[in-house]
Protein backbone atom coordinates (compact mmCIF):
# COMPACT_ATOMS: atom_id res chain seq x y z
CA UNK A 1 0.00 0.00 0.00
CA UNK A 2 1.23 3.50 -0.84
CA UNK A 3 1.32 6.22 1.82
CA UNK A 4 -1.62 8.58 1.39
CA UNK A 5 -1.01 12.23 0.50
CA UNK A 6 -3.46 14.59 2.15
CA UNK A 7 -5.22 17.47 0.44
CA UNK A 8 -6.10 20.44 2.63
CA UNK A 9 -8.84 22.94 1.88
CA UNK A 10 -9.36 25.74 4.43
CA UNK A 11 -12.98 26.66 4.90
CA UNK A 12 -13.07 30.26 6.19
CA UNK A 13 -16.69 30.35 7.36
CA UNK A 14 -16.47 27.32 9.62
CA UNK A 15 -12.76 27.52 10.51
CA UNK A 16 -12.40 23.87 9.73
CA UNK A 17 -9.98 21.90 7.66
CA UNK A 18 -11.35 19.56 5.08
CA UNK A 19 -9.06 16.67 4.45
CA UNK A 20 -9.25 14.76 1.26
CA UNK A 21 -6.96 11.79 1.50
CA UNK A 22 -5.76 10.46 -1.79
CA UNK A 23 -3.87 7.25 -2.33
CA UNK A 24 -2.38 6.16 -5.61
CA UNK A 25 -2.22 2.40 -5.26
CA UNK A 26 -0.59 0.30 -7.91
CA UNK A 27 -2.58 -2.82 -7.09
CA UNK A 28 -5.68 -3.50 -9.15
CA UNK A 29 -8.78 -2.43 -7.25
CA UNK A 30 -12.37 -1.64 -8.01
CA UNK A 31 -12.96 1.99 -9.08
CA UNK A 32 -15.30 4.17 -7.08
CA UNK A 33 -17.10 7.38 -7.87
CA UNK A 34 -15.61 10.46 -6.11
CA UNK A 35 -19.08 11.47 -5.04
CA UNK A 36 -19.46 8.18 -3.16
CA UNK A 37 -21.21 4.86 -3.59
CA UNK A 38 -24.52 4.76 -5.40
CA UNK A 39 -23.90 7.91 -7.43
CA UNK A 40 -23.72 8.37 -11.17
CA UNK A 41 -20.53 7.36 -12.92
CA UNK A 42 -18.13 10.12 -13.90
CA UNK A 43 -17.96 11.01 -17.60
CA UNK A 44 -14.95 9.49 -19.32
CA UNK A 45 -12.69 10.43 -22.19
CA UNK A 46 -13.25 8.45 -25.39
CA UNK A 47 -9.50 8.08 -25.93
CA UNK A 48 -6.74 8.86 -23.45
CA UNK A 49 -3.05 8.14 -23.03
CA UNK A 50 -0.86 8.63 -20.00
CA UNK A 51 2.81 7.90 -20.48
CA UNK A 52 5.98 8.66 -18.56
CA UNK A 53 7.58 11.84 -19.84
CA UNK A 54 11.19 11.63 -20.97
CA UNK A 55 13.21 12.59 -17.87
CA UNK A 56 16.04 13.94 -20.06
CA UNK A 57 13.84 15.76 -22.53
CA UNK A 58 12.63 19.34 -22.61
CA UNK A 59 9.59 19.75 -20.35
CA UNK A 60 6.67 21.98 -21.21
CA UNK A 61 4.29 22.47 -18.30
CA UNK A 62 0.68 23.51 -18.23
CA UNK A 63 -2.67 22.47 -19.60
CA UNK A 64 -3.77 22.95 -23.19
CA UNK A 65 -7.44 22.71 -24.22
CA UNK A 66 -8.30 22.56 -27.91
CA UNK A 67 -11.65 23.08 -29.67
CA UNK A 68 -13.87 20.07 -29.03
CA UNK A 69 -12.31 19.58 -25.60
CA UNK A 70 -9.11 17.73 -26.48
CA UNK A 71 -6.84 18.00 -23.42
CA UNK A 72 -3.04 17.94 -23.60
CA UNK A 73 -0.89 18.07 -20.48
CA UNK A 74 2.66 17.68 -21.81
CA UNK A 75 4.45 17.28 -18.46
CA UNK A 76 3.00 16.92 -14.98
CA UNK A 77 3.55 14.95 -11.83
CA UNK A 78 0.71 12.85 -10.44
CA UNK A 79 0.32 15.52 -7.76
CA UNK A 80 -0.07 18.13 -10.50
CA UNK A 81 -2.67 15.99 -12.28
CA UNK A 82 -4.62 15.63 -9.00
CA UNK A 83 -4.47 19.40 -8.52
CA UNK A 84 -5.88 19.94 -12.01
CA UNK A 85 -8.55 17.23 -11.81
CA UNK A 86 -9.87 18.21 -8.37
CA UNK A 87 -9.50 22.00 -8.80
CA UNK A 88 -7.04 22.44 -5.92
CA UNK A 89 -3.95 24.52 -5.25
CA UNK A 90 -0.51 22.99 -4.78
CA UNK A 91 -0.43 24.01 -1.09
CA UNK A 92 -3.56 21.95 -0.45
CA UNK A 93 -1.69 18.67 -0.89
CA UNK A 94 0.77 17.28 1.66
CA UNK A 95 2.31 13.88 2.24
CA UNK A 96 2.58 10.91 -0.05
CA UNK A 97 5.61 9.17 -1.42
CA UNK A 98 8.27 11.04 -3.39
CA UNK A 99 7.31 9.55 -6.75
CA UNK A 100 3.90 11.31 -6.91
CA UNK A 101 5.75 14.63 -7.06
CA UNK A 102 8.84 13.53 -9.02
CA UNK A 103 7.72 11.15 -11.77
CA UNK A 104 6.50 13.13 -14.76
CA UNK A 105 3.67 12.10 -17.06
CA UNK A 106 2.33 13.28 -20.41
CA UNK A 107 -1.45 13.14 -20.87
CA UNK A 108 -3.48 13.44 -24.07
CA UNK A 109 -7.21 12.84 -24.02
CA UNK A 110 -10.22 13.38 -26.23
CA UNK A 111 -13.83 13.53 -24.99
CA UNK A 112 -16.56 11.42 -26.62
CA UNK A 113 -17.69 12.71 -30.00
CA UNK A 114 -21.24 13.42 -28.75
CA UNK A 115 -19.86 15.83 -26.08
CA UNK A 116 -17.36 17.66 -28.28
CA UNK A 117 -19.80 20.26 -29.71
CA UNK A 118 -21.01 21.19 -26.20
CA UNK A 119 -17.52 21.83 -24.81
CA UNK A 120 -17.10 25.50 -25.57
CA UNK A 121 -15.34 26.69 -22.40
CA UNK A 122 -11.71 26.31 -23.40
CA UNK A 123 -10.42 28.51 -20.57
CA UNK A 124 -7.49 27.06 -18.66
CA UNK A 125 -4.37 28.02 -16.73
CA UNK A 126 -1.16 26.15 -16.05
CA UNK A 127 -2.87 23.87 -13.52
CA UNK A 128 -6.59 24.45 -13.98
CA UNK A 129 -9.37 23.47 -16.36
CA UNK A 130 -12.50 25.62 -16.22
CA UNK A 131 -14.89 23.08 -17.78
CA UNK A 132 -16.27 20.85 -15.00
CA UNK A 133 -16.93 17.93 -17.37
CA UNK A 134 -13.32 17.88 -18.54
CA UNK A 135 -12.13 17.92 -14.92
CA UNK A 136 -14.50 15.05 -14.10
CA UNK A 137 -13.16 13.10 -17.10
CA UNK A 138 -9.62 13.69 -15.82
CA UNK A 139 -10.71 12.47 -12.37
CA UNK A 140 -12.15 9.30 -13.93
CA UNK A 141 -8.90 8.79 -15.87
CA UNK A 142 -6.75 9.09 -12.72
CA UNK A 143 -9.08 6.79 -10.80
CA UNK A 144 -8.82 4.21 -13.57
CA UNK A 145 -5.13 4.38 -14.51
CA UNK A 146 -3.60 5.00 -11.06
CA UNK A 147 -6.33 3.24 -9.03
CA UNK A 148 -6.70 6.56 -7.25
CA UNK A 149 -8.70 6.31 -4.01
CA UNK A 150 -9.85 9.04 -1.69
CA UNK A 151 -12.31 9.88 1.06
CA UNK A 152 -13.46 13.15 2.57
CA UNK A 153 -13.10 13.98 6.21
CA UNK A 154 -13.79 17.21 8.09
CA UNK A 155 -11.56 18.22 10.98
CA UNK A 156 -11.75 21.36 13.09
CA UNK A 157 -8.55 23.30 13.68
CA UNK A 158 -6.97 26.72 13.78
CA UNK A 159 -6.34 28.67 10.61
Residue pairs with C-beta under 8 A, 6 or more apart in sequence:
1 23
1 25
1 27
2 23
2 24
2 25
2 26
2 96
2 97
3 23
3 95
3 96
3 97
4 21
4 22
4 23
4 95
4 96
5 21
5 22
5 23
5 79
5 82
5 93
5 94
5 95
5 96
5 100
6 19
6 20
6 21
6 22
6 93
6 94
6 95
6 96
7 19
7 20
7 21
7 22
7 82
7 86
7 88
7 92
7 93
7 94
7 150
8 17
8 18
8 19
8 91
8 92
8 93
8 94
9 17
9 18
9 20
9 88
9 92
10 17
10 18
10 159
11 17
11 18
12 159
14 156
15 156
15 157
15 158
15 159
16 154
16 155
16 156
16 157
17 154
17 155
17 156
17 157
17 159
18 152
18 153
18 154
18 155
19 152
19 153
19 154
19 155
20 86
20 150
20 151
20 152
20 153
21 150
21 151
21 153
22 82
22 93
22 96
22 148
22 149
22 150
23 148
23 149
23 150
24 78
24 96
24 100
24 146
24 147
24 148
25 146
25 147
25 149
26 146
26 147
27 147
28 147
29 147
29 149
31 143
31 144
31 147
32 143
32 149
33 39
33 40
33 41
33 42
34 42
34 139
34 143
34 150
41 140
42 136
42 137
42 139
42 140
42 143
43 111
43 112
43 115
43 133
43 136
43 137
43 140
44 112
44 137
44 140
44 141
44 144
45 71
45 109
45 110
45 111
45 112
45 137
45 140
45 141
46 110
46 111
46 112
46 113
47 109
47 110
48 107
48 108
48 109
48 110
48 141
49 106
49 107
49 108
49 109
50 105
50 106
50 107
50 141
50 145
51 105
51 106
52 103
52 104
52 105
52 106
53 59
53 74
53 75
53 104
53 105
53 106
55 104
59 74
59 75
59 104
60 74
60 75
61 74
61 75
61 76
61 80
61 126
62 73
62 74
62 124
62 125
62 126
62 127
63 71
63 72
63 73
63 84
63 124
63 125
63 126
63 127
63 128
63 129
64 71
64 72
64 73
64 74
64 124
65 71
65 122
65 123
65 124
65 129
65 131
65 134
66 72
66 122
67 122
68 110
68 111
68 116
68 117
68 119
69 110
69 111
69 115
69 116
69 119
69 122
69 131
69 133
69 134
70 108
70 109
70 110
70 111
71 107
71 108
71 109
71 110
71 129
71 134
71 137
71 138
72 107
72 108
73 80
73 81
73 84
73 105
73 106
73 107
73 108
74 106
75 104
75 105
75 106
76 84
76 104
76 105
76 106
76 107
77 100
77 101
77 102
77 103
77 104
77 105
78 99
78 100
78 101
78 103
78 105
78 142
78 146
79 90
79 93
79 96
79 100
79 101
80 90
80 127
81 105
81 107
81 138
81 142
82 88
82 93
82 142
82 148
83 89
83 90
83 92
83 93
83 127
84 127
84 128
84 129
84 135
84 138
85 135
85 138
85 139
85 141
85 142
86 135
86 139
87 128
87 135
90 127
107 138
107 141
109 137
109 138
109 141
111 119
111 133
111 134
111 137
115 133
119 131
119 133
119 134
121 130
121 131
122 130
122 131
123 130
123 131
124 130
129 135
129 138
142 148
143 149
